[in-house]
Amino acid sequence: MRISLVSEHASPLALLDGQNVAGQDAGGQNVYVAELSAALVRRGHAVTVFTRRDSDRLHWEQELPNGVRLVNVDAGPPQPIPKGQLLPYIPRFAEQLVEYWCEEPPHVVHGHFWMSGIASIEAVGRLQKRALPPPAVAETFHALGVVKRRHHGADHTSPPEREFLEPWVARSVDRVVAMSPAEAFELRGFGVSRRRISIAPCGVDVDVFTPDGPSRPRGQRVRLAVVGRLVPRKGIETAVSALSLLAAMGQRDLELLVVGGSQPKESIAADPEARRLRDLADSLGVGPQVIFTGRVPRGEMPEVLRSVDVVVCPPWYEPFGIVPLEAMACSVPVIASAVGGLTETVIDGVTGIHVQPRDPIALADAIGLLARSPQLRLRLGAAGTDRVRTRYTWDCVAADTERIYRAMRDHWEQPEADVASSRSRLRRVEEGSR
């Protein structure tokens, strides 16, 4: 199949170390798009990723070493722009998609994030108006604005248009690909039929994230780690508070690595959230136990994880979460908030422990249990590795996604259904644009 992945702000060129073309918005979606596209190429498909050109050093089109074709679309100035400010450039992005697809339309278009969904729908609608064969359209949101607003309230940074455009995208595409059952449930609230929702999770590179290999130096203390962007919703404050509760009970043989941030270790103090968390740790009397590593290049993450006894994932909400999978692949047990996709990937009592979000007492209890039980840590870690290797490799995810694409294509290849669906989708698009 000819497959187009549309990812307006998350380029597969971006790395999680922040030294990339995607700037501060680089994260899990970049990894997802890069790994899924590469795995689909390995399965014999012709895959092109479309992303916005955010540097004048980037060529319009290039082929990556893994066989994925990357098109850097000119839509807005060629410089990094926070994704919350990209909506005005989406019409131009859609125009560029149409021009590219006119010569040879793809069989499937798969949008990633709600603004990519808008561009995909608009572009495919214009292809239909030109009497060109329309591709089937899938959408993966990666995060839902309704969930973000629920947890952030007035502090969320999405443009106000997301509130009505995101549900419109969900109702307009042929298939929504949710990353977890929890996300599928939220999508039903948009009025999306259950028949148009499929589930394909995130994955992990099990050739890179392995139990065996180099490990970062460490001391005798039980080492915990939280990994990810330093933003309040990741719940790092809860982990620091839990550490202080354990210290108050006399358990100070623990250290907490805070892995991530907008700056490298030597200048992490310039990160506002890092400063806030450092001040909190000092005020709670656990400053010496909290170690900020700063931004860590993605290639070094396996050796960081291998040096850790327990990975703590305490977010307020999490659509899916790559970090727990990477930890499990390295045989590290995970303590995770019982939210979103974490309830699916981390099996309570089997590969890790679930706790309620924003509950430092519950988190302290879970940390204390694993800190005291090396054998339990080994058992949970081994079970996590088995689970990842049997369910969450990128080849498994690509196979799931391919089945979804083929089901969509089979539907399109029925002439009567094709005509009816084309008219129905175009009508949905036109009604939503009025």
Secondary structure, 3 states (H helix, E strand, C coil): CEEEEECCCCCCCCCCCCCCCCHHHCCHHHHHHHHHHHHHHHCCCEEEEEEECCCCCCCCEEECCCCCEEEEECCCCCCCCCHHHCHHHHHHHHHHHHHHHCCCCCCEEEEECHHHHHHHHHHHHHHHHCCCCCCEEEEECCCCHHHHHHHHHHHCCCCCCHHHHHHHHHHHCCEEEECCHHHHHHHHCCCCCHHHEEECCCCECCCCCCCCCCCCCCCCCEEEEEECCCCHHHCHHHHHHHHHHHHHCCCCCEEEEEECCCCEHHHHHHCHHHHHHHHHHHHCCCHHHEEEEECCCHHHHHHHHHCCCEEEECCCCCCCCCHHHHHHHCCCCEEEECCCCHHHHCCECCCEEEECCCCHHHHHHHHHHHHCCHHHHHHHHHHHHHHHHHHCEHHHHHHHHHHHHHHHHHHHCCHHHHHHHHHHHHHHHHHHHC
